[in-house]
Amino acid sequence: MSGPVFATRWDFLLARVVIGVDRATGVFSGSETVPGRQMVCVWSQMDLATDALHVESWDLLPIAVRDLLPLLPGGVGVVVDPERPTGMTASASYVGQLKPYVAPFPAGSEVRLADWDLPEALLDALGDVHSFGYTVDDSPMMGCVVHTSGVPGPVEAALSAWGEPAALGAAIVHVLEPGDLPEEVRAALAPARRRSWPWRR
C-alpha cells in the first residue's frame, strides 16, 4: 500500500500543489464534510485537479504550500488529493502548527548553520552576496543567499537559471536582505563563526 502523498511535514511545506479558484466568486475549492470544519481542497498534480473539478467553472492554479497556508483563516484545514488512497488531510490545528514554518527562520525553532558549497560559476553570477546552508528543527538542508542591493530579482534569476534547489543541495533557497536575518544568524555568520552553530529562536 502506498503512503500519503506528502509523508512528512517538510514534504508538505516544500511542495507545490494545484488549487481551484471559482471564476465567479474567487473562492478556493473546498469542502465541509463535518459541519463547522472547513477544508480547502488541493491536488498534487494538475491532471488530478482537472479530473476532480469542472474546469469551465474553475481556474486551476499552481501554488506553493508555503504561499497557500498564510492565506487560510484560522480554523481552516487542507485536504490533498481528496478521495484518493494516497490523499492526506491536514487538520486546521495541524495547519496552525505549520504556519510558523513558512518563515525562513521561525520563532521558537532550533536553527543550525551548515556549510553550503555553491559552484564557482554560480557564485560569479550571483555577485556580491553571502550564502550559507541551514536547518530548522528537523528540516532538510535549506539554502540562504543574502544580498545588499535591495533588488532581489537578479539574484533570484541567477539561481533559477541554475535549476531547481535540489541541484544545489538544498530543499529550498531563500533570497533575503541582511535586515531579514535574525540577530543570532548575523552573529553566527561573523568571520570567526563555528562550522555548525545551533540555537533556539
Buried (B, 14 or more C-beta within 10 A) or exposed (E): EEEBBBEEBBBBBBBEBBBBBBEEEEEBBBBEEEEEEBBBBBBBEEEBBBEBBEEEEBEBBEBBBBEBBEEBEEEBBBBBBBEBEEBBEBBBEBBBEBBBBBBBBBEEBBBBBBEBEBEEEBBEBBEEBBBBBBBBBEBBBBBBBBBEEEEBEEBBEBBEEBEEBEEBEBBBBBBBEEEBBBEBBEEBBEEEEEEEBEBEB
